Amino acid sequence: MDKSTLHIAILEYSKIIYEGIQAILYQSDTDCRIYKLETLDGLTGLLESNPVDVLIANSIHFVNREKEVKKIKKSYPSLSVAGIEFGMMHKPSMLTDITFTLYDSPEHIVHLLSKLDKKNHSQPNEKEGEENLTKREVEVLTGLVSGMLNKEIADALNISIHTVVRHRKNIAVKTGIRSQSGLTIYAISKRIISIEDI
């Protein structure tokens, strides 16, 4: 793992869980600085004043706040999100880059976080293509790979069919991809959608 300091914000109500994760990280070889958050709203203020590489959060904080989380991730593309799941069986969220459970070993949790740190250091080159797409084009692309028709996308986004067609042309020009399967692979590789959503 890179010897630079990993800045981690932990968003968790439970003092026991917060202190447990903190202890795991401080007892590992990971050079890290940890910030405690009480609410998701506090994350934006923290991000404006401190570099944060990873947000570790109880997934309950994301319920009914998907748009806010996506906006934060778009504004801070180097921020990775690790979700804490409380059950032994869990389905990864589209909002998180990794998930771990309370039943995972400390070594496994540290390993997952070190993978995120490596991803963060290589991220600028990987995300260049995605920066070309506007927010609306990403929304249209998400509809397309979900199998929606132009009219369905237009209705869902409250725009005209002609606007959807224009966005589709822009997506094809920017990505160089015209086929449905190609766009699906592109969307998965750029983490616009997860494979479970298909």
PAZAPA-4460 file (N, C-alpha, C; in steps of 0.05 Angstrom, whole numbers, plus 32768, in hexadecimal, padded with zeros to 4 digits):
% residues 198
    n_x    n_y    n_z   ca_x   ca_y   ca_z    c_x    c_y    c_z   seq   type   mol
   8011   7FE9   8000   8000   8000   8000   8012   8019   8000     1      M     A
   8009   802E   7FF2   8017   8046   7FF1   801B   8052   800D     2      D     A
   8032   805D   8012   8038   8067   802D   802C   8083   8032     3      K     A
   801F   808F   801F   8012   80A8   8025   7FFA   80A3   8037     4      S     A
   7FF3   80B8   8046   7FDD   80B6   8059   7FC2   80B3   804C     5      T     A
   7FB3   809F   8055   7F98   809B   804B   7F84   80A9   805D     6      L     A
   7F75   80BC   8052   7F62   80CB   8062   7F47   80BE   8060     7      H     A
   7F3D   80B5   8077   7F24   80A5   8079   7F10   80B3   808B     8      I     A
   7EF8   80B7   8080   7EE1   80C1   8090   7ECF   80A9   8097     9      A     A
   7EC7   80A6   80B0   7EB5   8091   80B8   7E9B   809D   80C1    10      I     A
   7E86   8095   80B3   7E6B   809E   80B9   7E5B   8087   80C5    11      L     A
   7E59   8088   80E0   7E4D   8072   80EE   7E43   807C   8109    12      E     A
   7E29   8076   810F   7E1D   807E   8128   7E29   8070   8140    13      Y     A
   7E2D   8056   813D   7E36   8045   8153   7E53   804A   815B    14      S     A
   7E57   8052   8174   7E72   8057   817E   7E83   803E   817D    15      K     A
   7E76   8027   8183   7E85   800E   8184   7E8F   8007   8168    16      I     A
   7E7E   8009   8154   7E86   8003   8138   7E9B   8017   812F    17      I     A
   7E97   8031   8134   7EAA   8045   812C   7EC6   803F   8138    18      Y     A
   7EC6   803A   8152   7EE0   8036   8160   7EEC   801B   8157    19      E     A
   7EDB   8008   8150   7EE6   7FEE   8146   7EF4   7FF2   812C    20      G     A
   7EE8   8000   8119   7EF4   8005   80FF   7F0D   8016   8102    21      I     A
   7F0C   802A   8113   7F23   803B   8119   7F3A   802A   8124    22      Q     A
   7F34   8018   8136   7F49   8007   8142   7F55   7FF5   812D    23      A     A
   7F44   7FE9   811C   7F4F   7FD8   8106   7F62   7FE7   80F4    24      I     A
   7F5B   8000   80ED   7F6B   800F   80DB   7F85   8018   80E9    25      L     A
   7F84   8021   8102   7F9C   802A   810F   7FAE   8013   8116    26      Y     A
   7FA4   7FFB   811A   7FB5   7FE4   8120   7FC1   7FD7   8107    27      Q     A
   7FB7   7FDF   80EF   7FC2   7FD5   80D6   7FDB   7FE5   80CE    28      S     A
   7FE7   7FDD   80B8   7FFE   7FEB   80AD   7FF5   8004   809D    29      D     A
   7FDB   8009   809C   7FD1   8020   808D   7FD7   803A   809B    30      T     A
   7FE4   804C   808D   7FE9   8067   8098   7FD0   8077   8091    31      D     A
   7FC0   807D   80A6   7FA7   808A   80A0   7FA0   80A0   80B5    32      C     A
   7F8F   80B1   80AC   7F83   80C6   80BE   7F65   80C2   80BC    33      R     A
   7F58   80C1   80D4   7F3C   80BA   80D4   7F2C   80D1   80DF    34      I     A
   7F16   80D7   80D1   7F03   80EB   80D9   7EE8   80DE   80E0    35      Y     A
   7EDC   80E7   80F5   7EC1   80DC   80FD   7EAB   80EF   80F3    36      K     A
   7E97   80E3   80E7   7E80   80F2   80DD   7E67   80E8   80EB    37      L     A
   7E56   80FB   80F2   7E3C   80F4   80FF   7E26   80F1   80EA    38      E     A
   7E28   8101   80D4   7E13   8101   80C0   7E20   8104   80A4    39      T     A
   7E10   80FC   8090   7E19   80FE   8074   7E1D   811B   806D    40      L     A
   7E0D   812D   8078   7E0F   814A   8073   7E2A   8155   807B    41      D     A
   7E36   8149   808F   7E50   8153   8098   7E67   814C   8085    42      G     A
   7E62   8139   8073   7E77   8131   8061   7E80   8147   804E    43      L     A
   7E6D   8157   8044   7E74   816C   8031   7E86   8180   803E    44      T     A
   7E80   8188   8057   7E91   819B   8065   7EAD   8190   806A    45      G     A
   7EAE   8176   8070   7EC8   8169   8074   7ED8   8169   805A    46      L     A
   7ECB   8162   8044   7ED8   8160   802A   7EE3   817B   8021    47      L     A
   7ED5   8191   8029   7EDE   81AC   8021   7EF7   81B4   8030    48      E     A
   7EFB   81A9   8048   7F11   81B2   8059   7F28   819E   805C    49      S     A
   7F22   8185   8055   7F36   816F   8058   7F36   815C   8041    50      N     A
   7F4D   8151   803A   7F4D   813C   8025   7F42   8123   8031    51      P     A
   7F2E   8117   8024   7F22   80FE   802D   7F24   80EA   8016    52      V     A
   7F32   80D4   801A   7F35   80C0   8005   7F1E   80AC   8006    53      D     A
   7F16   80A4   801E   7F02   808F   8021   7EED   8097   8036    54      V     A
   7ED4   8093   802F   7EBE   8095   8042   7EB5   8079   8049    55      L     A
   7EB6   8072   8063   7EAB   8059   806C   7E91   8060   807A    56      I     A
   7E7B   8054   8070   7E61   805C   807B   7E4F   8044   807E    57      A     A
   7E3F   8044   8093   7E29   8032   8096   7E16   8038   807F    58      N     A
   7E0F   8024   806F   7DFF   8028   8058   7DE3   8034   805D    59      S     A
   7DDB   8033   8076   7DC1   803F   807D   7DC1   805E   8079    60      I     A
   7DD8   806A   8079   7DDB   8086   8074   7DD4   808E   8057    61      H     A
   7DD4   807A   8045   7DCF   8080   8029   7DB2   807C   8021    62      F     A
   7DA1   8071   8034   7D85   806C   802D   7D77   8086   8027    63      V     A
   7D6A   8087   8010   7D5C   809F   8006   7D6E   80B7   8002    64      N     A
   7D88   80B3   8000   7D9B   80C9   7FFC   7DAD   80C3   7FE4    65      R     A
   7DA4   80B3   7FD2   7DB5   80AA   7FBB   7DBE   80C2   7FAB    66      E     A
   7DAC   80D5   7FA5   7DB4   80EC   7F95   7DCA   80FC   7FA3    67      K     A
   7DC8   8100   7FBD   7DDD   810F   7FCB   7DF8   8101   7FCA    68      E     A
   7DF7   80E7   7FCE   7E10   80D7   7FCE   7E1D   80D8   7FB2    69      V     A
   7E0C   80D5   7F9D   7E17   80D6   7F82   7E22   80F2   7F7C    70      K     A
   7E16   8107   7F86   7E1F   8122   7F81   7E3A   8126   7F8F    71      K     A
   7E3D   811C   7FA8   7E56   811E   7FB6   7E6C   810F   7FA7    72      I     A
   7E66   80F6   7F9E   7E79   80E6   7F8F   7E82   80F4   7F75    73      K     A
   7E6F   8101   7F68   7E75   810F   7F4F   7E86   8128   7F55    74      K     A
   7E80   8136   7F6A   7E90   814E   7F72   7EAC   8147   7F7C    75      S     A
   7EAF   8130   7F88   7EC8   8127   7F93   7ECF   810B   7F87    76      Y     A
   7ED7   810A   7F6D   7EDB   80F0   7F60   7EF0   80DE   7F6C    77      P     A
   7F02   80EA   7F7C   7F17   80D9   7F88   7F0D   80CC   7FA2    78      S     A
   7EF5   80D4   7FAC   7EEA   80C8   7FC4   7EDF   80AC   7FBE    79      L     A
   7EE8   8099   7FCD   7EDD   807E   7FCB   7ECB   8079   7FE3    80      S     A
   7EB6   8068   7FDF   7EA3   8063   7FF5   7EA3   8046   7FFC    81      V     A
   7EA7   8040   8015   7EA6   8024   801F   7E8D   8022   8031    82      A     A
   7E7B   8010   802A   7E63   800C   8039   7E66   7FF6   804E    83      G     A
   7E5A   7FFB   8066   7E5A   7FE7   807B   7E3E   7FDA   807A    84      I     A
   7E3E   7FC0   8076   7E25   7FB1   8076   7E23   7FA1   8090    85      E     A
   7E0B   7F9F   809A   7E08   7F93   80B5   7DFF   7F76   80B4    86      F     A
   7DF8   7F6C   809C   7DF0   7F50   8099   7E06   7F3F   808D    87      G     A
   7E04   7F25   8090   7E18   7F14   8084   7E14   7F13   8066    88      M     A
   7DFB   7F16   805C   7DF5   7F16   8040   7DF0   7F33   8038    89      M     A
   7DFF   7F3D   8025   7DFA   7F58   801D   7DFD   7F5B   7FFF    90      H     A
   7DF0   7F6F   7FF4   7DF2   7F76   7FD8   7E00   7F90   7FD6    91      K     A
   7E16   7F92   7FC7   7E25   7FAB   7FC5   7E13   7FC1   7FB9    92      P     A
   7E16   7FD9   7FC4   7E06   7FF0   7FBB   7E15   7FFD   7FA3    93      S     A
   7E06   8009   7F92   7E11   8018   7F7B   7E21   8030   7F86    94      M     A
   7E1A   8039   7F9E   7E27   8051   7FA9   7E42   804B   7FB5    95      L     A
   7E48   8032   7FBB   7E61   802B   7FC8   7E74   801E   7FB5    96      T     A
   7E8E   8023   7FBA   7EA3   8016   7FAA   7EA9   7FFB   7FB5    97      D     A
   7EA7   7FF8   7FCF   7EAB   7FDD   7FDC   7E97   7FDC   7FF3    98      I     A
   7E92   7FC4   7FFC   7E82   7FC0   8015   7E90   7FAB   8026    99      T     A
   7E8D   7FAD   8040   7E96   7F98   8052   7E81   7F96   8068   100      F     A
   7E82   7F7F   8075   7E6E   7F7A   808A   7E7C   7F7A   80A5   101      T     A
   7E6C   7F7B   80BA   7E78   7F7A   80D5   7E84   7F5F   80DB   102      L     A
   7E7F   7F4B   80CA   7E89   7F30   80CE   7EA4   7F2C   80BF   103      Y     A
   7EAD   7F3F   80AF   7EC6   7F3D   80A1   7EDD   7F40   80B4   104      D     A
   7EF3   7F33   80AD   7F0B   7F35   80BE   7F18   7F50   80BA   105      S     A
   7F27   7F59   80CF   7F35   7F73   80CC   7F48   7F73   80B4   106      P     A
   7F55   7F5D   80AE   7F67   7F5B   8098   7F58   7F60   807D   107      E     A
   7F40   7F54   807B   7F30   7F57   8063   7F28   7F74   805F   108      H     A
   7F20   7F81   8074   7F17   7F9D   8073   7F2F   7FAF   806B   109      I     A
   7F46   7FAB   8077   7F5E   7FBA   806F   7F65   7FB5   8052   110      V     A
   7F63   7F9C   804A   7F6A   7F95   802E   7F57   7FA4   801A   111      H     A
   7F3D   7FA4   8020   7F2A   7FB2   800F   7F31   7FD0   800E   112      L     A
   7F37   7FDC   8025   7F3D   7FF9   8025   7F57   7FFF   8016   113      L     A
   7F6B   7FEC   8018   7F84   7FF1   8009   7F7F   7FF0   7FEB   114      S     A
   7F6C   7FDF   7FE2   7F65   7FDE   7FC6   7F58   7FF9   7FBD   115      K     A
   7F48   8005   7FCE   7F3C   801F   7FC9   7F52   8034   7FC7   116      L     A
   7F66   8033   7FD8   7F7C   8046   7FD8   7F8B   8044   7FBE   117      D     A
   7F90   802C   7FB4   7F9E   8028   7F9B   7F8D   8033   7F84   118      K     A
   7F73   802E   7F85   7F61   8038   7F70   7F61   8057   7F70   119      K     A
   7F62   8063   7F87   7F62   8080   7F89   7F7C   808C   7F7C   120      N     A
   7F92   807E   7F7F   7FAB   8088   7F74   7FAC   8085   7F55   121      H     A
   7F9C   8072   7F4A   7F9C   806F   7F2D   7F84   807B   7F20   122      S     A
   7F72   8087   7F30   7F58   8090   7F26   7F58   80A5   7F11   123      Q     A
   7F69   80BA   7F12   7F67   80CF   7EFE   7F67   80C5   7EE1   124      P     A
   7F77   80B2   7EDB   7F78   80A8   7EBF   7F5F   8097   7EB9   125      N     A
   7F55   8088   7ECC   7F3E   8077   7EC7   7F24   8087   7EC2   126      E     A
   7F21   809E   7ECF   7F08   80AC   7ECE   7F07   80C1   7EB8   127      K     A
   7F1C   80C5   7EA8   7F1C   80DA   7E94   7F05   80D8   7E81   128      E     A
   7EFE   80C0   7E77   7EE9   80BD   7E64   7ECE   80C5   7E6F   129      G     A
   7EC9   80BE   7E89   7EAF   80C4   7E95   7EAB   80E1   7E98   130      E     A
   7EC0   80F1   7E9C   7EBE   810D   7EA0   7EB0   811B   7E87   131      E     A
   7EB2   810E   7E70   7EA7   811A   7E58   7E88   811A   7E59   132      N     A
   7E7C   8107   7E66   7E5F   8105   7E66   7E53   8118   7E7B   133      L     A
   7E3F   8126   7E72   7E31   8138   7E85   7E1F   8127   7E98   134      T     A
   7E15   8134   7EAC   7E04   8126   7EBF   7DEC   811A   7EB1   135      K     A
   7DE0   812A   7E9F   7DC8   8121   7E91   7DCF   810A   7E7E   136      R     A
   7DE6   810B   7E71   7DEF   80F5   7E60   7DF2   80DB   7E70   137      E     A
   7DFD   80DE   7E88   7E00   80C6   7E99   7DE5   80BB   7EA0   138      V     A
   7DD1   80CC   7EA6   7DB6   80C3   7EAC   7DA9   80B5   7E94   139      E     A
   7DAD   80C0   7E7C   7DA3   80B3   7E64   7DB1   8098   7E5F   140      V     A
   7DCB   8098   7E63   7DDA   807F   7E60   7DD0   806A   7E73   141      L     A
   7DCB   8071   7E8C   7DC1   805F   7EA0   7DA6   8053   7E97   142      T     A
   7D95   8064   7E8C   7D7B   805B   7E81   7D7F   8048   7E6A   143      G     A
   7D91   804E   7E58   7D96   803D   7E41   7DA0   8021   7E49   144      L     A
   7DB3   8020   7E5B   7DBE   8006   7E62   7DAB   7FF6   7E74   145      V     A
   7D97   8004   7E7F   7D82   7FF7   7E8E   7D6C   7FEC   7E7C   146      S     A
   7D6E   7FF1   7E62   7D5B   7FE6   7E4E   7D43   7FF8   7E49   147      G     A
   7D45   8011   7E52   7D2E   8024   7E4E   7D2E   802E   7E31   148      M     A
   7D16   8033   7E27   7D12   803F   7E0D   7D16   805D   7E0F   149      L     A
   7D1A   806B   7DF8   7D1D   8088   7DF8   7D06   8096   7E07   150      N     A
   7CED   808D   7E01   7CD6   809A   7E0E   7CD6   8096   7E2C   151      K     A
   7CDE   807E   7E35   7CDF   8078   7E51   7CF4   8089   7E5F   152      E     A
   7D0B   808D   7E52   7D20   809E   7E5D   7D17   80BB   7E5F   153      I     A
   7D0A   80C4   7E49   7CFF   80DF   7E48   7CEC   80E4   7E5F   154      A     A
   7CD9   80D1   7E63   7CC6   80D4   7E78   7CD3   80D4   7E94   155      D     A
   7CE6   80C2   7E97   7CF3   80BF   7EB2   7D03   80D8   7EB9   156      A     A
   7D0F   80E5   7EA4   7D20   80FC   7EA9   7D12   8116   7EA4   157      L     A
   7CF8   8114   7E9B   7CE8   812C   7E96   7CF4   813E   7E81   158      N     A
   7CFD   8131   7E6B   7D08   813F   7E54   7CFB   8134   7E3B   159      I     A
   7CFF   8141   7E24   7CF3   8138   7E0B   7D02   8121   7DFF   160      S     A
   7CF5   8112   7DEE   7D02   80FC   7DE0   7D19   8106   7DCF   161      I     A
   7D15   811E   7DC2   7D2A   8129   7DB2   7D43   812F   7DC2   162      H     A
   7D3F   8137   7DDB   7D56   813C   7DED   7D64   8122   7DF4   163      T     A
   7D55   810D   7DF8   7D61   80F3   7DFD   7D72   80EA   7DE5   164      V     A
   7D66   80ED   7DCD   7D75   80E6   7DB5   7D8F   80F5   7DB2   165      V     A
   7D8E   8110   7DB8   7DA6   8120   7DB7   7DBB   8117   7DCB   166      R     A
   7DB2   8110   7DE4   7DC4   8106   7DF8   7DD0   80EB   7DEF   167      H     A
   7DC0   80DA   7DE3   7DCB   80C0   7DD9   7DE0   80C5   7DC4   168      R     A
   7DDC   80D8   7DB2   7DF0   80DE   7D9E   7E0A   80E8   7DAB   169      K     A
   7E07   80FA   7DBF   7E1E   8104   7DCD   7E2E   80EE   7DDB   170      N     A
   7E1F   80DC   7DE7   7E2C   80C5   7DF5   7E3C   80B4   7DE1   171      I     A
   7E2F   80AF   7DC9   7E3D   809F   7DB5   7E56   80AD   7DAB   172      A     A
   7E54   80C7   7DA7   7E6C   80D6   7D9E   7E82   80D6   7DB3   173      V     A
   7E7A   80DC   7DCC   7E8E   80DE   7DE1   7E9C   80C3   7DE8   174      K     A
   7E8C   80AE   7DE8   7E97   8094   7DF0   7EA1   8084   7DD8   175      T     A
   7E97   808A   7DC0   7E9E   807B   7DA8   7E90   8060   7DA8   176      G     A
   7E7B   805D   7DB8   7E6D   8044   7DBA   7E50   8048   7DB1   177      I     A
   7E46   8036   7DA0   7E2B   8039   7D96   7E18   8022   7D9E   178      R     A
   7E23   800B   7DA5   7E13   7FF4   7DAB   7E0A   7FF4   7DC8   179      S     A
   7DF3   7FE7   7DCD   7DE8   7FE5   7DE8   7DFB   7FD6   7DFA   180      Q     A
   7E06   7FC0   7DF0   7E18   7FB0   7E01   7E32   7FBF   7E06   181      S     A
   7E3C   7FCE   7DF3   7E54   7FDE   7DF7   7E50   7FF4   7E0C   182      G     A
   7E38   8001   7E0B   7E32   8016   7E1E   7E2F   800A   7E3A   183      L     A
   7E24   7FF2   7E3B   7E21   7FE4   7E55   7E3C   7FDF   7E62   184      T     A
   7E4E   7FD4   7E52   7E69   7FCF   7E5C   7E77   7FE9   7E64   185      I     A
   7E74   7FFD   7E54   7E7F   8018   7E5B   7E74   8021   7E76   186      Y     A
   7E5A   8020   7E79   7E4D   802A   7E92   7E57   801A   7EAA   187      A     A
   7E5A   8000   7EA7   7E64   7FF0   7EBE   7E82   7FF6   7EC3   188      I     A
   7E92   7FF9   7EAE   7EAE   7FFE   7EB2   7EB3   801A   7EBF   189      S     A
   7EA2   802C   7EB9   7EA5   8047   7EC4   7E95   804B   7EDF   190      K     A
   7E8A   8035   7EE9   7E7C   8034   7F02   7E63   8047   7F02   191      R     A
   7E58   804B   7EEB   7E3F   805A   7EE9   7E28   8048   7EF2   192      I     A
   7E2A   802F   7EEC   7E17   801B   7EF7   7E27   8003   7F01   193      I     A
   7E1A   7FF2   7F11   7E27   7FDA   7F1A   7E1B   7FC2   7F0B   194      S     A
   7E2A   7FAD   7F09   7E21   7F96   7EFA   7E07   7F8A   7F06   195      I     A
   7E02   7F8E   7F20   7DEA   7F84   7F2C   7DD1   7F93   7F23   196      E     A
   7DD5   7FAB   7F18   7DBE   7FBB   7F0F   7DB3   7FB2   7EF4   197      D     A
   7DC1   7FA1   7EE7   7DB8   7F98   7ECC   7DA5   7F81   7ECD   198      I     A
***
